[in-house]
Amino acid sequence: MPWPKLTILFLNSEVEEKPVTAAEADERRREEEVERLLKKVRRYSLFLYVGSMIVAIAPRLAPASRPAVVPSLPAGYGLPVTCASFTVATLVVQELLARVLERGPAPAPRLTPEAAWPLGISTWMFVTMFFHSYLCFGGDGYFVRSCDEWAAACVASSLNLFIATLTVSDYLA
């Protein structure tokens, strides 16, 4: 069995540690910061991907509402609840985007515009899809909610695009 002998020889062999220079330490620290930034972007992208799947599928799995017998899930609450849920969704997702695009000290690695803008656009699309799914939840079509709620969704979607644009522009400035 040669493998255990090799392992024993490797573990018993002496390894000389070289002193680490300042340049090597800086390079190692920079590599760790790049890896940390990429990990944040990967986690956020995964959140958007999985969240988009859930948001897209949820209205299809919900039982259809029968307005004559039982109103659909939040239909009785109307515009105030719709606006409140859109505000919460906007604040949560835009905060997550801001954390991913958080600037570090000057030498810290940063995303290029080709990587930052798709994150902002994906964020806007995800939240807009959430609004659409919320309004269609438990219904058979686009006319489950009132025109006021659809107008609120349009305004909230426009606001989300504006906030995402500001967040990415501020990050790249």
Long-range contacts (C-beta under 8 A, 24 or more apart in sequence): 30-107, 30-109, 33-104, 33-108, 33-109, 34-109, 37-108, 37-109, 37-110, 37-111, 40-99, 40-100, 41-100, 41-111, 41-115, 41-119, 44-96, 44-97, 44-100, 44-119, 45-119, 45-122, 47-96, 48-122, 48-123, 48-126, 51-126, 51-130, 52-125, 52-126, 52-129, 55-126, 55-129, 55-130, 55-133, 56-129, 56-133, 58-133, 58-137, 59-133, 59-136, 59-137, 59-138, 59-139, 62-137, 62-138, 63-138, 64-138, 64-139, 64-140, 65-138, 65-139, 65-144, 72-137, 72-138, 72-139, 72-144, 73-137, 73-138, 74-134, 74-137, 75-144, 75-145, 78-146, 78-148, 78-149, 79-146, 79-148, 79-149, 79-152, 82-134, 82-135, 82-145, 82-149, 82-152, 82-153, 83-152, 83-156, 85-134, 86-131, 86-134, 86-152, 86-153, 86-156, 87-156, 89-127, 89-130, 89-131, 90-127, 90-156, 90-159, 90-160, 90-163, 93-123, 93-126, 93-127, 93-160, 94-123, 94-127, 94-160, 94-163, 94-164, 94-167, 96-123, 97-123, 97-164, 97-167, 98-167, 101-167, 101-168, 101-171, 103-171, 110-171, 111-171, 113-172, 116-168, 116-171, 116-172, 117-168, 119-168, 120-164, 120-165, 120-167, 120-168, 121-164, 123-160, 123-164, 124-157, 124-160, 124-161, 124-164, 127-156, 127-157, 127-160, 128-153, 128-157, 128-160, 131-156, 131-157
